[in-house]
């Protein structure tokens, strides 16, 4: 068995990373609009004011997607473009933009996958305490309701949130992403709980106002790869992958802390041992809301860590990568088996149809003298990772889709424009798009439903 016949092949983007038009047509400010203009926050002083100018070039970009044979497109909505103050008055020009995008996708035979929240939180709500405010789940519910009502007649696939590990772990714990805060556990554990409640309320709103839609969730985390096929190493990798760190800054990057409540309806026991004392009073009553049934479970996976069994208190240890192990432009180790063991362990634990919502590589792309962008490393990376993913399908994991990150080079958060992940090259001065070799190769993979891997 290989990929199912209706396998979802696509590419992904996020609103702040590509849209630009940061101050146009009634859009409110997001925390990234503010953060990217603070001195020293973004490499080379970059910001997302223009980014890929997708807001003005949407039709051109959808035409490119069709040319590349994409069956699906995962994109996020800008909350402050739709609700400039985060709640209350709707910006109809923002609604019109996304309606036009959805209609253009459907007219080109491309299935839209909407992510409600990919980090561009409304600045107006940040000023009211953001996720720390007990009202914040209700704010997100209002936003989700609007999206369901305005887009749910045509969009049938929704993801509530992208990588809470990162927007909380780097935004509120380590202070490396917008809004750039480094808060104590007394704040961040309740913040995480409010994020989970917001997810639950959004699922309910989507079910109510977009009946028949499919709803999922897209956290992240580096899978653990067993050092061997020995059962002890596999058990050690599983334990390491699902454990919650007692480290005051490390807990936020856990898989289980963010996914056990959503799918299993309870926090992981090892995490409660460290952090239960910080949870809001009566938190147990929220678990039913948080664990609304999902249609699929998604993950963004780029890199993994190798683990073996060990005679120590944890029962496992990390195996360092060999000296000179190949890394991406982001300095992430290249570990294709992450796309086998990640889906394997996650499906084993959560038993939901599985989708990779992001996977890809940043490399030093350049336009060659022939005017083309030759990126054999990206093709090789995606090829190896998809082979591992296919093996997971052959071994019984219910795999439903794969979204390459990213459709095009874009604003890579705190790295600005120094990292290129795209299947399509973007010249940020001229906004010219150049399809990279890897994109033409990926088109053939899609056409064969992965049989040519």
C-alpha positions as CSV (number, residue, x, y, z in Angstrom):
1,X,0.0,0.0,0.0
2,X,1.2,3.5,-0.7
3,X,-0.6,6.9,-0.5
4,X,-4.4,6.7,-0.6
5,X,-6.1,7.6,-3.9
6,X,-7.5,10.9,-2.6
7,X,-4.2,11.9,-1.0
8,X,-4.0,15.7,-0.4
9,X,-1.0,17.1,-2.2
10,X,-0.4,20.8,-1.5
11,X,1.8,23.7,-0.4
12,X,1.4,26.0,2.5
13,X,1.9,29.7,3.4
14,X,0.9,32.1,6.2
15,X,-0.7,35.5,6.0
16,X,1.9,37.7,7.6
17,X,4.7,35.9,5.7
18,X,3.3,36.6,2.2
19,X,0.5,39.1,2.1
20,X,2.0,42.5,2.7
21,X,-0.5,45.3,2.4
22,X,0.1,45.7,6.2
23,X,-1.7,49.1,6.4
24,X,-4.2,48.9,3.6
25,X,-7.9,48.5,3.1
26,X,-8.9,48.8,6.8
27,X,-6.6,46.1,8.2
28,X,-5.7,46.4,11.9
29,X,-2.2,46.0,13.2
30,X,-0.9,42.6,14.3
31,X,1.7,41.9,17.0
32,X,4.1,41.1,14.1
33,X,3.5,44.5,12.4
34,X,4.7,46.1,15.6
35,X,7.4,43.6,16.6
36,X,9.1,43.6,13.1
37,X,9.6,47.4,13.4
38,X,11.3,47.2,16.8
39,X,15.1,47.8,16.3
40,X,17.2,44.6,16.6
41,X,14.3,42.2,16.5
42,X,14.5,40.9,12.8
43,X,17.7,40.0,10.9
44,X,18.9,42.7,8.6
45,X,16.1,45.0,9.9
46,X,13.5,43.3,7.6
47,X,9.7,43.5,8.1
48,X,6.5,42.1,6.5
49,X,5.0,45.4,5.3
50,X,5.2,44.2,1.7
51,X,6.6,40.6,2.0
52,X,5.6,38.8,-1.3
53,X,2.8,41.4,-2.0
54,X,0.4,38.5,-2.3
55,X,-2.5,40.7,-1.4
56,X,-2.1,42.5,-4.8
57,X,-0.7,39.5,-6.7
58,X,-3.2,36.8,-5.5
59,X,-4.5,35.9,-9.0
60,X,-1.0,35.5,-10.4
61,X,0.0,33.3,-7.4
62,X,-3.1,31.1,-7.8
63,X,-2.3,30.7,-11.5
64,X,1.2,29.5,-10.5
65,X,-0.4,27.0,-8.1
66,X,-2.5,25.6,-11.0
67,X,0.6,25.5,-13.2
68,X,2.4,23.5,-10.5
69,X,-0.4,21.0,-10.3
70,X,-1.2,21.7,-6.6
71,X,-4.4,19.9,-5.5
72,X,-4.6,21.9,-2.3
73,X,-3.4,25.1,-0.8
74,X,-3.1,25.7,2.9
75,X,-3.1,29.4,3.8
76,X,-3.9,31.4,7.0
77,X,-6.3,34.3,7.5
78,X,-5.1,37.5,9.1
79,X,-7.2,38.0,12.1
80,X,-6.7,41.8,12.2
81,X,-7.4,42.1,8.5
82,X,-10.9,40.6,9.2
83,X,-11.4,42.2,12.7
84,X,-9.1,45.2,12.9
85,X,-9.7,45.5,16.7
86,X,-9.7,41.7,17.2
87,X,-13.5,41.7,18.0
88,X,-16.4,43.8,17.1
89,X,-16.5,45.6,13.7
90,X,-15.8,43.5,10.7
91,X,-13.6,44.8,7.9
92,X,-15.5,43.9,4.8
93,X,-12.5,44.7,2.5
94,X,-10.6,41.9,4.3
95,X,-13.5,39.5,3.9
96,X,-13.7,40.4,0.2
97,X,-10.0,39.6,-0.3
98,X,-10.3,36.1,1.2
99,X,-13.6,35.5,-0.6
100,X,-11.8,36.4,-3.9
101,X,-8.9,34.1,-3.0
102,X,-11.2,31.2,-2.2
103,X,-13.2,31.7,-5.4
104,X,-10.0,31.9,-7.4
105,X,-8.7,28.6,-5.9
106,X,-11.9,26.8,-6.5
107,X,-12.1,28.1,-10.1
108,X,-8.7,26.6,-10.6
109,X,-9.5,23.2,-9.1
110,X,-7.5,23.8,-5.9
111,X,-8.9,22.8,-2.5
112,X,-8.6,25.5,0.1
113,X,-7.3,24.6,3.6
114,X,-7.7,27.5,6.0
115,X,-5.6,28.0,9.1
116,X,-7.5,30.4,11.4
117,X,-4.4,31.5,13.4
118,X,-0.8,31.5,12.2
119,X,0.6,34.0,14.7
120,X,-0.5,37.4,13.5
121,X,-2.4,38.2,16.7
122,X,-4.4,41.5,16.7
123,X,-2.4,44.2,18.4
124,X,-5.6,45.7,19.9
125,X,-6.1,42.5,21.8
126,X,-2.5,42.3,22.9
127,X,-3.0,45.6,24.6
128,X,-5.8,43.9,26.6
129,X,-3.5,41.1,27.8
130,X,-3.8,38.8,24.8
131,X,-3.9,35.1,25.8
132,X,-3.4,35.9,29.5
133,X,-6.8,37.6,29.6
134,X,-9.5,35.1,30.7
135,X,-11.7,36.5,27.9
136,X,-9.2,35.6,25.2
137,X,-10.9,32.2,24.3
138,X,-14.1,34.1,23.6
139,X,-12.3,36.6,21.4
140,X,-11.0,33.7,19.3
141,X,-14.5,32.1,19.3
142,X,-15.9,35.3,17.8
143,X,-13.2,35.3,15.1
144,X,-13.7,31.6,14.3
145,X,-17.5,32.2,14.0
146,X,-16.9,35.0,11.5
147,X,-14.6,32.8,9.4
148,X,-17.1,29.9,9.5
149,X,-20.0,32.2,8.5
150,X,-18.2,34.0,5.7
151,X,-16.1,31.2,4.2
152,X,-17.6,27.9,5.4
153,X,-20.0,27.6,2.5
154,X,-17.1,26.9,0.1
155,X,-14.2,26.0,2.4
156,X,-14.6,22.5,3.9
157,X,-11.2,22.1,5.6
158,X,-10.1,24.2,8.6
159,X,-7.2,24.1,11.0
160,X,-7.7,26.1,14.2
161,X,-4.1,27.0,15.2
162,X,-0.6,26.6,13.8
163,X,2.2,25.6,16.2
164,X,1.1,26.8,19.7
165,X,4.5,25.5,20.9
166,X,6.2,28.3,18.8
167,X,3.8,31.2,19.2
168,X,3.7,30.7,23.0
169,X,7.2,29.2,23.4
170,X,9.0,31.9,21.4
171,X,6.5,34.7,21.8
172,X,5.7,34.6,25.5
173,X,8.3,32.3,27.1
174,X,11.6,33.1,25.4
175,X,10.8,36.4,23.9
176,X,12.2,35.6,20.4
177,X,9.0,36.1,18.4
178,X,6.2,38.7,18.6
179,X,5.1,40.0,21.0
180,X,8.6,39.4,22.4
181,X,7.7,38.6,26.0
182,X,9.5,36.4,28.5
183,X,6.9,35.7,31.2
184,X,7.0,33.5,34.3
185,X,5.3,30.1,34.6
186,X,2.6,31.8,36.7
187,X,1.6,33.5,33.4
188,X,2.6,31.1,30.7
189,X,0.8,27.9,31.9
190,X,-2.5,29.8,32.2
191,X,-1.8,31.3,28.8
192,X,-1.4,27.9,27.3
193,X,-4.6,26.7,28.9
194,X,-6.5,29.7,27.4
195,X,-5.1,28.8,24.0
196,X,-6.4,25.3,24.3
197,X,-9.8,26.6,25.4
198,X,-9.8,28.9,22.4
199,X,-9.1,25.9,20.1
200,X,-12.1,24.1,21.6
201,X,-14.4,27.0,21.2
202,X,-13.2,27.5,17.6
203,X,-14.0,23.8,16.8
204,X,-17.5,24.2,18.2
205,X,-18.0,27.4,16.2
206,X,-16.8,25.8,13.0
207,X,-19.1,22.8,13.5
208,X,-22.1,25.1,14.2
209,X,-21.6,27.7,11.4
210,X,-19.9,25.6,8.7
211,X,-21.8,22.3,9.0
212,X,-20.1,19.4,7.4
213,X,-16.6,20.9,7.5
214,X,-13.5,19.0,8.5
215,X,-11.5,20.4,11.4
216,X,-8.0,19.7,12.5
217,X,-5.1,21.1,14.6
218,X,-1.5,21.7,13.6
219,X,1.1,21.6,16.4
220,X,4.7,20.7,16.0
221,X,7.7,19.1,17.7
222,X,10.9,17.3,16.7
223,X,10.1,13.5,16.4
224,X,12.4,11.1,18.1
225,X,14.1,8.6,15.9
226,X,15.1,5.3,17.5
227,X,18.8,4.6,17.2
228,X,17.9,1.0,16.0
229,X,14.9,-1.2,15.4
230,X,15.5,-2.8,18.8
231,X,12.3,-2.6,20.9
232,X,14.1,-1.0,23.7
233,X,15.3,1.9,21.5
234,X,11.8,2.3,20.0
235,X,10.3,2.5,23.5
236,X,13.0,5.0,24.5
237,X,12.2,7.2,21.5
238,X,8.5,7.0,22.2
239,X,9.0,8.0,25.8
240,X,11.3,10.9,24.9
241,X,9.0,12.2,22.2
242,X,5.9,12.3,24.5
243,X,7.6,13.4,27.7
244,X,7.1,16.9,29.1
245,X,10.2,18.8,30.2
246,X,10.3,20.3,33.7
247,X,12.5,23.0,32.3
248,X,10.7,26.4,32.8
249,X,11.3,27.3,29.2
250,X,11.4,23.8,27.6
251,X,7.9,22.7,28.6
252,X,6.3,24.9,25.8
253,X,7.9,22.8,23.1
254,X,6.3,19.5,24.2
255,X,4.1,17.5,21.9
256,X,2.0,15.9,24.6
257,X,1.3,19.1,26.6
258,X,-0.5,20.6,23.6
259,X,-2.0,17.5,22.1
260,X,-3.0,15.1,24.9
261,X,-5.7,17.7,26.2
262,X,-7.0,18.3,22.6
263,X,-7.2,14.6,21.5
264,X,-7.2,12.5,24.7
265,X,-9.0,15.0,27.0
266,X,-6.3,15.2,29.8
267,X,-3.0,16.8,30.4
268,X,0.0,14.4,30.5
269,X,0.8,13.1,34.0
270,X,4.5,14.0,33.9
271,X,3.6,17.6,32.9
272,X,1.0,17.9,35.7
273,X,3.7,16.9,38.2
274,X,5.6,20.0,37.3
275,X,2.9,22.5,36.3
276,X,-0.5,21.7,37.7
277,X,0.1,24.2,40.5
278,X,0.1,27.0,37.8
279,X,-3.1,26.0,36.0
280,X,-6.1,28.2,36.7
281,X,-8.5,27.1,39.4
282,X,-11.2,24.7,38.0
283,X,-9.1,23.8,35.0
284,X,-10.4,20.2,35.0
285,X,-13.9,21.5,34.0
286,X,-12.4,22.8,30.7
287,X,-11.1,19.5,29.5
288,X,-14.4,18.5,27.8
289,X,-14.4,21.8,25.8
290,X,-10.7,21.5,24.9
291,X,-11.1,17.9,23.6
292,X,-13.8,18.6,20.9
293,X,-13.7,15.7,18.4
294,X,-11.4,16.4,15.4
295,X,-11.5,15.0,11.9
296,X,-7.7,14.9,11.4
297,X,-4.5,15.6,13.4
298,X,-1.7,17.5,11.7
299,X,1.9,18.2,12.4
300,X,4.6,20.4,11.0
301,X,7.8,18.3,10.9
302,X,11.2,19.3,9.7
303,X,13.9,17.6,11.8
304,X,14.2,14.8,14.3
305,X,16.5,13.7,17.2
306,X,18.0,10.3,17.6
307,X,17.4,8.5,20.9
308,X,18.5,5.2,22.4
309,X,17.7,3.3,25.5
310,X,19.9,4.1,28.5
311,X,20.5,2.9,32.0
312,X,19.6,6.3,33.6
313,X,16.7,7.9,35.4
314,X,14.9,8.8,32.2
315,X,15.6,5.4,30.5
316,X,16.8,7.1,27.3
317,X,19.6,9.4,26.0
318,X,20.1,11.4,22.9
319,X,22.6,10.2,20.3
320,X,24.6,13.1,18.9
321,X,24.5,13.5,15.1
322,X,27.9,12.6,13.5
323,X,30.4,15.4,13.2
324,X,29.6,17.4,10.1
325,X,26.1,16.0,9.8
326,X,24.2,17.8,7.0
327,X,22.1,20.8,8.1
328,X,19.7,23.1,6.3
329,X,20.1,26.8,6.0
330,X,18.3,27.1,9.3
331,X,21.0,24.9,10.9
332,X,18.4,22.1,11.3
333,X,19.8,18.6,10.9
334,X,18.5,16.7,7.9
335,X,16.8,13.6,9.2
336,X,14.3,12.0,6.7
337,X,13.3,9.3,9.2
338,X,11.5,12.0,11.2
339,X,8.7,11.6,8.6
340,X,8.4,8.0,9.4
341,X,8.7,7.9,13.2
342,X,6.8,11.2,13.8
343,X,3.6,10.0,12.1
344,X,4.1,6.5,13.5
345,X,4.2,7.5,17.1
346,X,1.6,10.3,16.7
347,X,-0.9,8.0,15.0
348,X,-0.2,5.3,17.6
349,X,-1.0,7.7,20.4
350,X,-3.8,9.8,18.9
351,X,-5.4,7.4,16.3
352,X,-6.6,10.2,14.1
353,X,-6.1,10.5,10.3
354,X,-2.8,12.3,9.9
355,X,-1.6,15.1,7.7
356,X,1.8,16.8,7.4
357,X,0.9,20.5,7.2
358,X,4.5,21.7,6.8
359,X,7.7,20.1,5.6
360,X,10.5,21.7,3.6
361,X,14.0,23.1,3.6
362,X,15.7,26.5,3.5
363,X,18.8,26.6,1.3
364,X,20.9,29.3,-0.3
365,X,18.9,29.6,-3.5
366,X,20.1,31.9,-6.3
367,X,19.1,32.8,-9.8
368,X,21.6,31.2,-12.2
369,X,23.0,32.7,-15.3
370,X,20.3,30.9,-17.3
371,X,17.7,32.8,-15.4
372,X,16.5,29.7,-13.5
373,X,16.7,28.5,-9.9
374,X,18.4,25.1,-9.6
375,X,17.8,23.6,-6.2
376,X,18.7,19.9,-6.2
377,X,19.2,19.9,-2.5
378,X,15.5,20.8,-1.9
379,X,14.3,18.1,-4.4
380,X,16.5,15.5,-2.6
381,X,15.3,16.6,0.8
382,X,11.6,16.4,-0.1
383,X,12.2,13.1,-1.9
384,X,13.9,11.5,1.0
385,X,11.3,12.7,3.5
386,X,8.4,11.6,1.3
387,X,9.9,8.2,1.0
388,X,10.0,7.9,4.8
389,X,6.4,9.2,5.0
390,X,5.3,6.6,2.4
391,X,6.9,3.9,4.5
392,X,4.8,5.0,7.4
393,X,1.7,4.6,5.2
394,X,2.8,1.1,4.2
395,X,3.2,0.3,7.9
396,X,-0.4,1.2,8.6
397,X,-0.4,4.8,9.6
398,X,-3.6,6.5,8.3
399,X,-1.9,9.2,6.2
400,X,-4.1,11.6,4.3
401,X,-1.9,14.5,3.0
402,X,1.3,16.5,2.7
403,X,1.8,20.2,2.4
404,X,5.3,21.4,1.3
405,X,6.6,24.5,3.1
406,X,6.5,26.8,1.4
407,X,4.7,27.7,-1.8
408,X,7.1,30.6,-2.2
409,X,10.0,32.3,-0.5
410,X,8.7,34.7,2.2
411,X,9.2,36.6,5.4
412,X,10.7,34.0,7.7
413,X,9.8,35.6,11.0
414,X,12.8,36.7,13.1
415,X,15.1,35.6,10.2
416,X,13.5,38.1,7.8
417,X,14.3,37.4,4.2
418,X,17.6,35.6,4.9
419,X,16.0,32.1,4.6
420,X,14.4,30.8,1.5
421,X,12.0,27.8,1.9
422,X,9.9,28.3,-1.3
423,X,9.1,26.0,-4.2
424,X,8.9,29.4,-6.0
425,X,11.7,31.9,-5.8
426,X,10.7,35.5,-5.0
427,X,12.8,38.5,-5.9
428,X,11.7,40.8,-3.1
429,X,12.8,44.0,-5.0
430,X,10.8,43.3,-8.2
431,X,8.3,40.7,-6.8
432,X,9.2,38.5,-9.8
433,X,8.3,34.8,-9.2
434,X,10.6,32.1,-10.6
435,X,9.6,28.5,-10.3
436,X,12.4,26.4,-8.9
437,X,13.4,23.0,-10.3
438,X,12.1,21.3,-7.2
439,X,8.6,22.6,-7.9
440,X,8.5,21.0,-11.4
441,X,9.8,17.8,-9.8
442,X,7.1,18.0,-7.1
443,X,4.5,18.5,-9.8
444,X,5.5,15.0,-11.2
445,X,5.2,13.5,-7.7
446,X,1.7,14.9,-7.4
447,X,0.7,13.6,-10.9
448,X,1.9,10.1,-10.0
449,X,0.4,10.3,-6.4
450,X,3.9,9.6,-5.1
451,X,4.3,6.4,-7.1
452,X,7.5,7.8,-8.7
453,X,9.3,8.3,-5.4
